C-alpha cells in the first residue's frame, strides 16, 4: 500500500484527487470505472459514508469521495477490484481487525488504534476548522413553507434520494418480517421443549431467555457480526436476522409460556379423561385457549421489533435509519431528514399494526364462522316457515325420539 501511495504522490494523482474532491463543481466528482484487470481478486473497503468530501453517499446511494477514489487507484496499482461498504466511523477499525473488510479509511493515526491495525503513510494533509451558526438575517427570516419545500427537495428529490429511502425501508421490513416469523417459531419451540418436563430443558430455555433478555440487542448484533461471524463472508442483513430472531424468540417464547401456564390444569385433565393423548390435549384444548391470550401481546411485540431494527446500521446494513444518516450528512440539514424518517417509521408501524390487527381479529374464536354438521337447515324461507309452525311438529319429534333407541337410525347427531 505504501509503495502504491508513494507512486500516486510522485505522479501527481493524489494532488489531482485532492483538488477534484475539494472543488465546488460537483459535475467532476465521479469515480473511475473498474475496467482494469484484477488478477488478485477483490478487496473489501470500509469507509464512513457521512464525511464529505472524504466519503459520502452520492446519486443512487453509491459511496463516493476522496477516500473511495484513492482506494480505487491503490487497488488498480495492486491488481485488485474494490467492494466499498459504508459503515460508522467507530466501526472501521473493528471491521478491519475482525477481518470483515480488508482495509478502511481514512482515519487519523493514534497509538491505541495502531495496536489493532496497521496504518499506511499519510494520504492527505488536513486542517481543522470550527463551524458556527450563520448570522445572515436573510437565512433566519426564511419562511416555514419555503424551508419545508427546500428541505423536502433536498431529502427526497435531489439525486433521486427517495430511491435510497425506499431501499432502506425494504431492508428494515425484510429484517423485521423474517426475524418476526422465525422468532415466533423459535419461541414456540422453547415452549414445546419446556413441556417435556425435564430439568435440563427447563434450565436451557430459562438460561437462553435470561441471556438474550439481559444484554441489549445492539451488543448482540455487534458480537455476532464482529466475533461470531467475524471470519465468515456473510451479509450484514443475514447477521441482523439471526440476532433479532434469537432476541424475538426469547421474548415470544416467554409470552407464550406465561399464557399457557395461565390455563387451568383441569382443562388438561378433562382432555385426558376424554381419551385424548397429552399432545392432542395441548393441540386441541390448551393451545387454542392460550393463543387468544398471548396473540395480541405477540403482535405488539412484533411491531416493536420493527422499531428495534433501527440499530442495524452498526454492522454496515443500510436500513431506514442508516439511510437517514447518510442523507443528513449529505444535505447538512440536521432536522428534516430525521423528521422524515420518523414519519416513515410511524406510518410503516401503523400499517403493520393494522394488518396484524386484522389477522388477529380473524383468529379470535368469537369471530370464526360456525357451521352445523349433520342437519340440513334448508333454505332461509323453510327455516322461517318452520319457526312459525305450531307445536305439533315438536310433539312428533319428541314421539320419534322416545320410540327410537339410542344409537338407532332415527337419532341425529348435531355438532358445532
Long-range contacts (C-beta under 8 A, 24 or more apart in sequence): 1-74, 1-78, 1-103, 1-120, 2-120, 2-121, 4-73, 4-74, 4-77, 4-78, 5-74, 5-120, 5-121, 5-123, 6-121, 7-77, 8-70, 8-73, 8-74, 8-77, 13-73, 14-70, 14-123, 14-124, 17-66, 17-69, 17-70, 17-73, 18-66, 18-124, 20-66, 20-69, 21-53, 21-54, 21-65, 21-66, 21-69, 22-53, 29-53, 29-58, 29-64, 30-64, 31-62, 31-64, 31-68, 31-69, 31-72, 32-69, 32-72, 32-73, 34-72, 34-81, 34-82, 36-76, 37-79, 38-75, 38-79, 38-80, 38-81, 39-79, 40-78, 40-79, 40-80, 41-80, 41-81, 42-80, 42-81, 42-82, 42-83, 43-75, 43-80, 43-81, 43-82, 43-83, 43-102, 43-103, 44-82, 44-83, 44-85, 44-100, 44-101, 44-102, 44-103, 45-71, 45-75, 45-82, 45-83, 45-84, 45-85, 45-101, 45-102, 45-103, 45-104, 45-105, 46-84, 46-85, 46-86, 46-87, 46-91, 46-92, 46-95, 46-96, 46-100, 46-101, 46-103, 46-104, 46-105, 46-316, 47-71, 47-84, 47-85, 47-86, 47-87, 47-92, 47-104, 47-105, 47-106, 48-86, 48-87, 48-88, 48-89, 48-92, 49-86, 49-87, 49-326, 49-329, 50-86, 50-89, 50-325, 50-326, 50-328, 50-329, 51-89, 51-329, 52-329, 52-330, 54-106, 55-86, 55-106, 56-326, 56-329, 56-330, 57-86, 57-164, 57-326, 57-327, 57-329, 57-330, 58-159, 59-159, 59-160, 60-159, 60-160, 60-163, 60-164, 61-163, 61-164, 61-167, 61-318, 61-323, 61-326, 66-106, 66-124, 67-105, 67-106, 70-105, 70-106, 70-123, 71-103, 71-105, 85-316, 86-316, 86-318, 86-326, 87-313, 87-315, 87-316, 88-313, 88-314, 91-222, 91-314, 91-315, 91-316, 93-117, 94-222, 94-226, 95-226, 95-316, 98-226, 98-227, 98-230, 98-231, 99-230, 99-231, 100-225, 100-226, 100-230, 100-316, 148-336, 151-331, 151-333, 151-335, 151-336, 152-336, 152-340, 154-331, 154-333, 154-336, 155-327, 155-331, 155-333, 155-336, 155-337, 155-340, 156-340, 158-331, 161-327, 161-330, 164-323, 164-326, 164-327, 165-320, 165-323, 165-324, 165-327, 165-340, 165-341, 165-344, 167-318, 167-323, 168-318, 168-319, 168-320, 168-321, 168-322, 168-323, 168-324, 169-320, 169-344, 169-348, 171-237, 171-312, 171-317, 171-318, 171-319, 171-320, 172-306, 172-309, 172-310, 172-319, 172-320, 172-321, 172-348, 173-306, 173-348, 174-237, 174-241, 175-237, 175-240, 175-241, 175-244, 175-309, 175-312, 175-317, 175-319, 176-244, 176-302, 176-305, 176-306, 176-309, 176-352, 178-241, 178-245, 179-240, 179-241, 179-244, 179-245, 179-247, 179-248, 179-305, 179-309, 180-248, 180-302, 180-305, 182-241, 182-245, 182-248, 182-249, 183-244, 183-245, 183-246, 183-247, 183-248, 183-249, 183-251, 183-252, 183-305, 184-248, 184-249, 184-252, 184-298, 184-302, 185-249, 186-245, 186-246, 186-248, 186-249, 186-252, 186-253, 187-248, 187-249, 187-250, 187-251, 187-252, 187-253, 187-254, 187-255, 187-256, 188-252, 188-253, 188-256, 189-249, 189-253, 190-249, 190-250, 190-253, 190-257, 191-253, 191-256, 191-257, 191-260, 194-257, 195-282, 205-253, 208-250, 209-250, 209-253, 209-254, 212-246, 212-247, 212-249, 212-250, 212-251, 213-250, 213-251, 213-254, 217-243, 217-244, 217-247, 217-308, 217-311, 218-311, 218-314, 220-246, 220-247, 221-311, 221-312, 221-314, 221-315, 222-314, 222-315, 225-314, 225-315, 225-316, 226-315, 236-312, 236-315, 236-316, 236-317, 237-312, 237-317, 239-315, 240-309, 240-312, 240-315, 240-317, 244-305, 244-308, 244-309, 247-308, 248-301, 248-302, 248-305, 251-301, 252-298, 252-301, 255-294, 255-297, 255-298, 255-301, 256-290, 256-294, 256-298, 258-294, 259-290, 259-291, 259-293, 259-294, 259-297, 260-286, 260-287, 260-290, 260-294, 262-290, 262-293, 263-289, 263-290, 288-365, 291-363, 292-364, 292-365, 295-360, 295-363, 296-360, 299-353, 299-356, 299-357, 299-359, 299-360, 302-352, 302-356, 303-349, 303-352, 303-353, 303-356, 306-345, 306-348, 306-349, 306-352, 307-345, 307-349, 310-345, 320-344, 320-345, 370-416, 371-416, 372-414, 372-415, 372-416, 373-414, 373-415, 373-416, 374-412, 374-413, 374-414, 374-415, 375-412, 375-414
